Amino acid sequence: MRKALIVGIDYYEHINSLSGCVNDSFQVNTVIANNSDGSANFGTKHLTATGPSSAIDRRTLKEYTIELFKDDSDIALFYFAGHGHVEQTGGYLVTSDAHDGDDGFKLDELMQLASNSPARSKIIILDSCYSGAAGSPENLGDSALLKEGVTILSASGKNQYALEESGSGVFTTLLVDALQGGAANLTGDVTPGSVYAHIDQSLGSWQQRPVFKTNVKGFVTLRSVERPIPLLELKKIVQLFSDPSEHFNLDPSFEPDGPHEKSEENMANFKILQKYNRINLVVPVGTEHMYFAAMESRACRLTVLGRHYWKLVKDNMI
């Protein structure tokens, strides 16, 4: 069982309302609910505050959060987009009924609910100002306190605003891009670690950095997307390269174009090797393109990434 609570708050009764958080939450809810092949992924509960009739107060947010974390789910995922607040007593997720911010949903309370949850993996994703305070109680200074199985991914540090661009949170835009496949590995898995890496690498040196905190023994898969190469072809890497350090010798019989003698087996293998080359598992030796490596009877070899996946296949880890 995989559960997700997705919250977007634009409407605030007593402080400035926002305009892009509800839309951001819709994007996250849409992408997280299903894998790219249409199969079910998370069972989601989506809360949005767009006006007085749909306002989300602190009590409501807390009750739904308790409901999210009470079960022994495989994954319990919490996403929030809205105002954030921080002061000497800690950080808060600001709800529609808040007057000052410190009457919102306290981050320490959110963390306590997640930490005490019987769910195997608890993932908290926050696109709000000062959200980096999550998991770092004020009495610990800049240190984090996370129970095993908890991961936090936040848009900003505990003293930073969450940035927006074109009406959407910069963080959530990159988060959705990562979940759609930008952060997938070669087996099509998107994990919290790969999401963070994708967001971090997509930002310039002078841009605000996301915050990632985790205490896990291994990352779970947040979403599965189409693999860049069929699994059977990926697993053939140990047949084409009996040792990860060896070169695979080529000749014109591997290349289907030209008047030379051809080999059906060699051409089939070369097609797979060219796919490896496109996803940075293989590079030609002594020339720039795989075509010339074949036509000039050169070779190709595994990259560092290629040797990594060779070992994963050899050890039956994929």
ZIMOJO-V346925 format. One record per backbone hydrogen bond with DSSP energy under -1.0 kcal/mol. CO is the residue of the C=O (numbers start at 1). NH is the residue of the N-H. If there is no record, write none. Layout:
# ZIMOJO-V346925
[[CO	NH] [CO	NH]]
This chain:
# ZIMOJO-V346925
[[1	74] [1	75] [2	43] [3	77] [4	45] [5	79] [6	47] [7	81] [8	49] [10	18] [20	24] [21	25] [22	26] [23	27] [24	28] [25	29] [26	30] [27	31] [28	32] [29	33] [33	41] [35	38] [39	35] [43	4] [45	6] [47	8] [49	10] [49	11] [51	54] [56	96] [57	61] [58	62] [59	63] [60	64] [61	65] [62	66] [63	67] [64	68] [65	69] [71	73] [73	120] [75	3] [76	123] [77	5] [78	125] [79	7] [80	127] [81	9] [83	94] [85	92] [87	90] [90	87] [91	107] [92	85] [93	105] [95	98] [96	13] [101	104] [105	93] [106	110] [107	111] [108	112] [109	113] [110	114] [111	115] [112	116] [114	117] [121	76] [122	151] [123	78] [124	153] [125	80] [126	155] [127	82] [128	131] [130	133] [131	134] [133	136] [135	145] [137	140] [138	141] [140	143] [147	150] [149	122] [150	215] [151	124] [152	213] [153	126] [154	211] [157	160] [160	130] [163	170] [165	168] [168	165] [169	173] [170	174] [171	175] [172	176] [173	177] [174	178] [175	179] [176	180] [177	182] [178	181] [178	183] [181	184] [185	188] [188	225] [189	185] [190	222] [190	223] [191	195] [192	196] [193	197] [194	198] [195	199] [196	200] [197	201] [198	202] [204	207] [211	154] [213	152] [215	149] [223	190] [224	36] [230	234] [231	235] [234	237] [235	238] [236	239] [236	240] [237	241] [243	246] [248	300] [251	254] [252	255] [253	263] [263	267] [264	268] [265	269] [266	270] [267	271] [268	272] [269	273] [270	274] [271	275] [272	276] [273	277] [274	278] [275	279] [276	281] [277	280] [281	303] [283	301] [289	293] [290	294] [291	295] [292	296] [293	298] [294	297] [298	250] [299	285] [300	248] [301	283] [303	307] [304	308] [305	309] [306	310] [307	311] [308	312] [309	313] [310	314] [311	315] [312	317] [313	316]]
